Structures are given as structure tokens and as C-alpha cells.
Amino acid sequence: MPRFPPSDWLVEHFRLTAFPVPGAIAHSPEWWEAASGASPDETTSNPKKGSSVVSGSFGPGKLVLRLEPDRVDWLLLPADHSDAEAFMDPAFPSIGSLTETLGTFSEIAERWLERDDVPEVGRLAFGAVLGHPEADRRSGYLRLPDYVPVQVDPESSEFLYQINLPITSTAGINGLQINRLTKWSVRALKVLKIVSTGATIAPESAYTFSLELDINTAPTSADPLPKARLVALYQELTNLGRQIATEGIVGQ
């Protein structure tokens, strides 16, 4: 079964994670508005934990800024849908195709990384969950050998393939290693509804050939990453993710 073009991948979410170096300050909920150019819909904070969550509608979905003492997460997620909508049209949540939405997320990520008030970053990570709709589990399993070096009985179930393939960075940071962690599976979705009689009704399941990406810098140094190289490094992480989505890891 031939590989499909990257535009056929549907995105369940994108994530940029920055891990500040110990002792770094500057966690600002105002980053959301500054990066998006709009006002958020909701802001919550927990002073005891030193955490905040800022979210709002953005582009094809919902943009979330999650602040913790030891990490900063930017996420682009699908818009919220009601239970009734999910039941009438069961499908894996999506913000659109990989080629259409990565640029939208990267504009936010790069705009934030360029800011002067970004804390010193020790590690950087790009994450994504991608899916390709399949007719059934068997169809997804038949597709696996084009992306990962395994043969799977198409009548089997519960398959999960996970691997990390480290690589040396080319973003101009001497000695920096990048982890290319991928998880491959075929997932099924079934929506249940409890009616007044207590019975449940389940539409037919939806199936997706799934790729989870976590492309991150390895914790090999206590020194912060050079601020001037953060955008170039982020672009390297996303390019590696896009390459895996296009070519798989066959032969690597």
C-alpha cells in the first residue's frame, strides 16, 4: 500500500514545550494575547502551584498556553464540540490537515520564541498527534510496513510501535542531540450514548492510522539554548516531524 501525501494527515493537536533552566523567571499569561493578536476566552490560575492556563478560539481550533513552574506549553487543539455533535458524527477530533495547519501553529510558536521576555530555555520540544482515517483496523495494519520496519498480522489487534532515533542537530548549536520519538498505532473510536431507558447506542467505530511525534532536544547540557537560535531550532524540530510523517522510519 503506497504512502499517502503529508496533506492527508489530519492533526489532532500540535504542541510546543519549552523547559526553562532552573531559576529562570518570567511566566506571563499576557504571552497568549501578544502571540495571537487577540483576547483569550478564559484564564485560570493556581497561585499555590504557580500555574496558569490561558485559552481561546484561534484559527482552526483552540489555542492554549499552559504555564507551570518548570515548563511552558503552547497547544493548538480542536474546537470544543457538544456530546450530541460527537454522537451524530463520530470521528477523531481534528484541526485540519498537516500542511494547512502547521504554518498557523508555527506563526504563534516562532513569534513567542522571538520575544525578549522568553525565559532562558534548557530544552525545547515539538509534539503532534496525527491520524489518517481508515476503513477498519485491518486497512491500517496493512499500511504499517510502508512507514515502520515491521510486518503485522492484519487480523491482530492492540499493536503499538515506539522508537527513538536520535540525530545530531544542524541548527548551529554545537554538540546538540535531538530525540526523534515516534509512536505508531491503529486506533478505534466508538461513541456511546445513554438514553432514558438506560440502554446504550453505539454508532460504528471510526478508525485512524496514528502517529504521535515528540521531537525534542536531549538533556545533555546544563547551559541554556542560545536565544538567537531558538526559532531555527524549532524549525528543525518541525521539519524532522514533517519528514517522518512523509517518509516514515523505514530504513532508518
N, C-alpha and C positions, 0 to 999 in steps of 0.2 A: 504494500500500500504506500503510494508516494507521500512525501511530506507536503503539508499544505503551506501556503504563504503566511508570513507573520501577521498579515492583516486579518487572517481568520481566527487568530487567538482572541478570545473575549477576556477582558480584565475584570477580576473580582475586586482587587484593590491594589494600589501602589503604596509603598512606604519608604520614607527616608528617615533613618535613625542616625543621630549624632550623639556620641558619648563624650561629654566634656571631661577634660582632665580633672583629677581630684583637686578640689579647692576653687575651681572656676566658678565665677558668679554669673549674673545676667541670665535670668529666665523671665521673659517678658510675654504676657498674654497679648500685648499690643502687636506682636510679630504677625499674628493672623491677619489683622486689618492692613498692616503695612505691606505684607506679601501679596495679598489677594486684591487689594484696592477696594474692598467692600467692608461692610459692618457684619460681624458674626451674628448668628441667631441665638447662640447660647454660650455662656461662660460659667463654669463651675470651678470652685477651688476648695482645697482642703489644707488650711494653714498648718495643722499638726504634721501632716505628711510632707508639706512643701510642694504640693502637686496642684496642677490646674489642667482643665480641658476646655478648649475653645473650638466651637464648630459652627458651621453654617453652609448653606447651599452654595455650590460653586461649580460652574461648568456643567459637566455631565453627571455630577453627583453631589457628594457632601465632603467638604474639606475639614479635617480635624487636626488640631495642634494639641498634642499631649505633652505636658511638661512634668517631669519627675526630677528629683534632686540629682540623679545620675544619668539622665538621658533626655533627649528631645526627639519626639516622633512627629512627623508630618504624614498624614494618611489621606488618600483620596478614595472614598468609599461610595458604593451605590446609594442613591437616594432612598429614604425610608419608604416602605410600602406597607399597606394595611394587610392584615391576615386574610381578608376577603380577596384582595388582589392576588396574593400569593397562592391562594387555593384555586382561583379561577384560571390562573395562568402559571402553573408550576414550572419554574426554571431557575437555574442558578443565577444569583444576582450578578449584575454586570454594569460597568460604567461605559462600555463600548469596546471597540477593537483596540488592539495593542498599538497599531500605527496611528490611530486617530487620537488616542488619549495620553500617550506617554509625553508628547510635547506639552500638553496642557499642564501635566503634573510637574514636568521639568522646569517650566517657567517659574512656578512657585518655589521649587527647591533651589534653583540657582539664584533667584532674587534674594532668598533668605541667606544663602551661603555667602553672598557678596556683601552683606551688611557689616558695618563696623562693630556693632554690638553683639555679634555672634561670639559665644564663649570659645576659649581655646578647646579644640576638638582632639581627642585622643584616637578615636576610631569613627569610621563612617560606614554606613551600610545602606544598600538599596534592596528592597524586597518587593515581591509581587506574587500574586496568585493568578494564574492564567488557566483558562479552560477552553476546550474545543468540543462543542456539542456532538454527541454520538447517538446512534440509533439505539444501541444497547451496550451492555458490558463487553460482549464478545467483540463488537466492532472496535472498541477502544483497545482491547488486548491485542488484536491483530495489527494495530497501528504502532504498538510499543517498539518493535525491533528497528523501526526507522529512526528512532530517537535515542534509545538506550541499548547497550550491548547484551541483551537478554532475549531468550525465547520463552514465552509464557503459553501454557495450555489455554486456549481461548475459552474453555469450559470451566476454568478455575475461578477463584474469587479471592478477595482480600489481598490483592497484590499491592506492595509498596516498595519502591526502589529509591534509595537515598545514597548520595555520594557527594564528597567534597573533592574538587580538583583544584588545588592551589596553583597560583600563577604569579610571576613577578610583575609588579606594576610598571606601566610605561608612562605614568603621569609626571615624571620628573622628580620623584621622591626616592632618594637613594635607599635601596635595600627593602623597600616596602613590598610585602606579600599580600596578595588578595585571595581570600577564600571564595570559591565558586561552589556553594552548597545548593544542590537541587534535590527535590523530591518529586517523583513521578508516580502517578496512580490513575485509576479509573474510578470515579465517584458516582454514586447514585443519589438521587433526591426524590423523596416521597413526602407529600404534604398530607397530613391527617386533619380532619375536622370533626369535632364532637358536636353532634346535633342534640336537640332537646330530648330525644328518646334515649340518649346515651350511646348510640351507635356511632361508628366512625366511617367516614367515606374517604377513600384514597384514590385520587387520580393516578394514572400511570406514572411511573418514575421517569425523571429526566436523567440523562447520563452525560458525563463530561470526561474527556481525556484531560488530566490535570497536571500542571507543572507549577510547583512552588519554588520561587527563587529567593535566595538570601546571599547576595554578593557583598562581601564585607572585607574591610581591611583587617589583617591579622594583628593581634595584640603583641607585637614583637618589640615595641619600644615604649619607654615612659615619656618620651618627648611628644609634644603636640604636633599634629599635622600642620604643615605650613599654610597659613591662611590664604596666601596668594595662589595656592594650588588646589583649594577645596573644590572649586567649580570643575576644573579639569579632572580631578579625581572622581567626582560624582558622574561626570560624563563617561569616564572609563568604566565605572561600575554598571551604568545603564547600557552601554554598548556591549559589554560582556553578557549581560542578561538577554539582550536582544539577539545576540549571536547564538546563545544556547537555545532560545525559543525557535530560531530559524533552522539551525543545523542539528540540534540535539547534542548528545555527547558520544555518539558512535565514533569509535576510532581514537578518542582522546585518551 
